[in-house]
Amino acid sequence: MQHQNTKNIRRLVLFSILLAVIVVTLGAYTRLTHAGLGCPDWPGCYGFLDVPESSEQISTAEKAFPDRPVEPEKAWNEMIHRYFAGALGLFILAIAVLSIKNRGQNTPVFLPTLILCVVVFQAALGMWTVTLMLMPVVVMGHLLGGFTTLCLLFLLYLRLNPYRVPGGDAAVRRYARYGGIGIVILTLQIALGGWTSSNYAALVCVELPICQAGWQDELTFEKSFHPIPPEKDSYEFGHLHHAERVTIHVMHRIGAIITTLYLLWLACTIFAKAHTRFFKNSALGLVAVLAAQVALGISNIWFSLPLSVAVSHNIVAACLMLMLILLTYSLKRKA
């Protein structure tokens, strides 16, 4: 019975991971289609439970929000994201309740409870994203909250899995600490990406590898990373000047180079020193996902941020983090 309860929770966690990937994808799609204010209120849309579509509903909606005319396509992008996020929240609530109910049966309680707390705060960030009119620090926080939810669910799934790496691999176990450093570096890089996107700085640099000629003269750090922006009616499409956006983009590019070099070193070192196939395959997987992410980043610049590539860049960043968590967790706990 104890084994069956754990197995049921594990299945629920696995489904929630898949749902979280969808939510992160929809969040990126909503942001990149400029639909973050597709519904100017929260949690409904123009005072309705779904998107107003009839002429009477649209008339009522536009009277209530005269500064935000109804754009059904953007509104649906936003509401579909909310529906899936709400469903994910309910599944995480179920996981937390079942984990507490089965406490003492080798089922973790702290981690499911932490995930539930993160999701509650994530819902608040979703509300503030709308009520604070896309304030960059809130938008970035909402992005990081989605990634955090996904990563914690994945960590819980690993925790619930009883597997052991065959034979162990003491030769590479000490590299778990370097995997932890990699997680910190990658988190900072993802945050830089979120800051770049939320400040609409993705297309200010149109040349590789860093930026177009003269970028060094435009660097300014005084306001580029200030968390509290000047008060405005809306932060949609950004509020920073060109030089500040160049600074943000350049820092994201430099961060990408540092992250790539570090993760490449980590993966190659583990591959060279590991004896078990598991760690060699994990290192190869990390390199493959890293290569895909670098290619997507270059494609964003080369093809001027096509929607499919930009969304994929977000998702592969999440996959890269999951690969790094898998490798680090396995080095620390399973070897």
Secondary structure, DSSP 8 states (H G I E B T S, - for coil): -HHHHHHHHHHHHHHHHHHHHHHHHHHHHHHHTT-TTSSSSSSSBTTBSS---SHHHHHHHHHH-TTS---HHHHHHHHHHHHHHHHHHHHHHHHHHHHHHTTTSS--SHHHHHHHHHHHHHHHHHHHHHHTTS-HHHHHHHHHHHHHHHHHHHHHHHHH-----TT--HHHHTTHHHHHHHHHHHHHHHHHHHHHHHTT-TTS--SSSS-STTHHHH---TTTT-SS----S--TT--S-HHHHHHHHHHHHHHHHHHHHHHHHHHHHHHHH--SHHHHHHHHHHHHHHHHHHHHHHHHHHTT--HHHHHHHHHHHHHHHHHHHHHHHIIIII-
